[in-house]
Amino acid sequence: MATTRATADDTVGIESPFEAAEAAVATLPSYTELTREHVEKVLDTVRPYLVQDGGNVKLVALDASAGKVALQFQGACSSCPSSQATLQLGLERALKEAFGDLVKTVEEVPTEAPKVATVQLVDRFLDQLRPAITNYKGSITVVSVQDGVCTMDYSGPEMIGPGIRDAVAEHFTDLTTVTVNQLPDSN
């Protein structure tokens, strides 16, 4: 069983995940109608790059007549110093590639302030990441949160575990240690 840990002293440099996403943007379909369903399909093509870094994105609002798309970063993306680059170079670019002039503006909606960690709050926070984790055939369970230490069990691709760990550590600043125990795949 592999274990990854993040402590309060760790400094993790997170870069925009879209440097390697050129191929995904190039293969996007072209849409002639700006709908929630179509926007979600475009976001689904770039989500794997966000999930790999422990994040995700949520479509918060869409005003098709004004060409306005409002997105909210989740997980590690919500506190990443590169979030504006990710918004402009990744998400906005992908949306404009797929919708052309139908998309006029793409804006970020801020996330709520972090809370003191409990098993229930960490689990609720992970609910934002679970759809993407499940797409990778993974699962995550919060085992315990006590005295500034959060322990989780994860099964799925090893590259995703550290991103989940970092997202929890960044969101719950009261945690001094976050441990993700890599369980063997059940496949």
C-alpha positions as CSV (number, residue, x, y, z in Angstrom):
1,M,0.0,0.0,0.0
2,A,1.5,3.4,-1.1
3,T,0.9,6.4,1.2
4,T,1.2,10.0,0.3
5,R,1.4,12.7,2.9
6,A,1.1,16.5,2.9
7,T,2.3,18.5,5.9
8,A,2.0,22.1,6.8
9,D,5.6,22.6,5.8
10,D,5.2,21.2,2.2
11,T,5.5,23.6,-0.7
12,V,3.9,22.2,-3.7
13,G,4.2,24.1,-7.0
14,I,1.1,23.7,-9.0
15,E,1.1,24.8,-12.6
16,S,-1.7,25.2,-15.0
17,P,-2.7,21.8,-16.2
18,F,-3.4,23.0,-19.7
19,E,0.2,23.1,-21.0
20,A,-0.3,19.5,-22.1
21,A,-3.9,19.8,-23.1
22,E,-3.4,21.1,-26.6
23,A,-4.7,17.8,-28.1
24,A,-8.0,17.9,-26.1
25,V,-8.7,21.5,-27.2
26,A,-8.0,20.7,-30.8
27,T,-10.5,17.8,-30.9
28,L,-13.4,19.7,-29.4
29,P,-16.7,19.6,-31.4
30,S,-18.2,22.8,-32.8
31,Y,-21.5,23.8,-31.4
32,T,-24.1,26.2,-32.8
33,E,-26.1,26.5,-29.7
34,L,-24.9,27.6,-26.2
35,T,-26.6,25.2,-23.8
36,R,-25.8,23.8,-20.3
37,E,-25.5,20.3,-21.8
38,H,-23.1,21.5,-24.5
39,V,-21.0,23.5,-22.1
40,E,-20.8,20.5,-19.7
41,K,-19.6,18.3,-22.7
42,V,-16.8,20.8,-23.4
43,L,-15.9,21.0,-19.7
44,D,-15.8,17.2,-19.6
45,T,-13.0,17.2,-22.2
46,V,-10.7,19.3,-20.0
47,R,-11.7,18.0,-16.5
48,P,-9.1,15.2,-16.6
49,Y,-6.3,17.8,-16.5
50,L,-7.9,19.5,-13.5
51,V,-8.6,16.2,-11.7
52,Q,-5.0,15.2,-12.1
53,D,-4.0,18.2,-10.0
54,G,-6.8,17.5,-7.4
55,G,-9.3,20.0,-8.8
56,N,-12.4,20.3,-10.8
57,V,-14.7,23.0,-12.3
58,K,-18.5,23.5,-11.9
59,L,-20.8,25.4,-14.3
60,V,-22.5,27.8,-12.0
61,A,-24.5,29.9,-14.4
62,L,-25.1,30.3,-18.2
63,D,-26.6,33.3,-19.9
64,A,-26.8,32.1,-23.5
65,S,-28.3,35.4,-24.8
66,A,-25.4,37.4,-23.4
67,G,-22.8,34.7,-24.1
68,K,-21.8,34.6,-20.5
69,V,-20.4,31.5,-18.8
70,A,-19.8,31.5,-15.0
71,L,-17.5,28.8,-13.6
72,Q,-16.4,27.9,-10.1
73,F,-13.1,26.1,-9.4
74,Q,-13.3,23.2,-6.9
75,G,-10.7,21.3,-4.9
76,A,-7.1,22.4,-5.4
77,C,-8.1,24.6,-8.3
78,S,-10.0,26.9,-6.0
79,S,-6.8,28.1,-4.2
80,C,-4.3,27.6,-7.0
81,P,-2.2,30.6,-7.9
82,S,-2.5,29.6,-11.6
83,S,-6.3,29.5,-11.6
84,Q,-6.6,32.6,-13.8
85,A,-4.2,31.1,-16.3
86,T,-6.3,27.9,-16.2
87,L,-9.5,29.9,-16.7
88,Q,-8.1,31.9,-19.6
89,L,-5.8,29.4,-21.3
90,G,-7.7,26.3,-20.7
91,L,-11.4,26.7,-20.0
92,E,-12.1,29.9,-21.8
93,R,-10.1,28.8,-24.8
94,A,-11.8,25.4,-24.9
95,L,-15.3,27.1,-24.7
96,K,-14.5,29.6,-27.4
97,E,-13.0,26.9,-29.6
98,A,-16.3,24.9,-29.3
99,F,-18.8,27.8,-29.4
100,G,-17.0,30.5,-31.4
101,D,-18.6,33.9,-31.0
102,L,-21.5,32.5,-29.0
103,V,-19.2,32.8,-25.9
104,K,-18.4,36.4,-25.0
105,T,-17.2,36.1,-21.4
106,V,-16.1,33.4,-19.1
107,E,-15.9,34.4,-15.4
108,E,-14.8,32.7,-12.2
109,V,-17.2,32.6,-9.3
110,P,-15.3,32.5,-6.0
111,T,-15.6,29.6,-3.7
112,E,-16.6,29.8,0.0
113,A,-14.0,30.2,2.7
114,P,-12.4,27.0,4.1
115,K,-13.9,25.4,7.2
116,V,-12.4,23.6,10.2
117,A,-12.0,20.0,9.1
118,T,-14.3,17.2,10.3
119,V,-14.9,13.9,8.7
120,Q,-18.3,15.2,7.5
121,L,-16.9,18.4,6.0
122,V,-13.9,16.7,4.3
123,D,-16.3,14.1,2.9
124,R,-18.6,16.9,1.6
125,F,-15.7,18.6,0.1
126,L,-14.6,15.4,-1.6
127,D,-18.1,15.1,-3.1
128,Q,-17.0,17.9,-5.5
129,L,-14.2,15.7,-6.8
130,R,-15.9,12.3,-6.7
131,P,-17.6,12.4,-10.1
132,A,-14.2,12.9,-11.7
133,I,-12.5,10.4,-9.4
134,T,-15.2,7.9,-10.4
135,N,-14.6,8.5,-14.1
136,Y,-11.1,7.2,-13.4
137,K,-12.6,4.2,-11.7
138,G,-11.4,5.4,-8.3
139,S,-13.0,5.9,-4.9
140,I,-12.0,7.9,-1.8
141,T,-13.2,7.4,1.8
142,V,-12.4,9.6,4.8
143,V,-11.2,7.3,7.5
144,S,-10.6,9.9,10.3
145,V,-10.0,13.6,11.1
146,Q,-8.4,14.1,14.5
147,D,-6.0,16.6,16.1
148,G,-5.1,18.2,12.7
149,V,-4.5,14.9,10.9
150,C,-6.8,13.6,8.1
151,T,-6.5,10.0,6.9
152,M,-8.2,8.8,3.7
153,D,-8.3,5.5,1.9
154,Y,-8.1,5.7,-1.9
155,S,-8.3,3.2,-4.7
156,G,-7.7,4.1,-8.3
157,P,-4.8,5.4,-10.5
158,E,-1.8,6.4,-8.3
159,M,-1.4,9.7,-10.1
160,I,-4.7,11.0,-8.7
161,G,-4.0,10.3,-5.0
162,P,-1.5,13.1,-4.5
163,G,-3.9,15.6,-6.2
164,I,-6.7,14.6,-3.8
165,R,-4.3,14.9,-0.8
166,D,-3.2,18.4,-1.9
167,A,-6.7,19.6,-2.5
168,V,-7.8,18.6,1.0
169,A,-4.7,20.1,2.5
170,E,-5.2,23.4,0.7
171,H,-8.9,23.7,1.5
172,F,-8.7,22.8,5.2
173,T,-5.9,25.0,6.4
174,D,-6.3,23.7,10.0
175,L,-4.9,20.3,9.0
176,T,-1.3,19.8,9.6
177,T,-1.1,16.3,8.0
178,V,-3.2,14.8,5.2
179,T,-2.5,11.1,4.5
180,V,-3.9,9.2,1.5
181,N,-3.5,5.4,1.8
182,Q,-3.3,3.9,-1.7
183,L,-5.4,0.7,-1.7
184,P,-5.0,-2.0,-4.3
185,D,-7.5,-1.7,-7.1
186,S,-10.5,-4.0,-6.8
187,N,-10.5,-4.8,-10.5
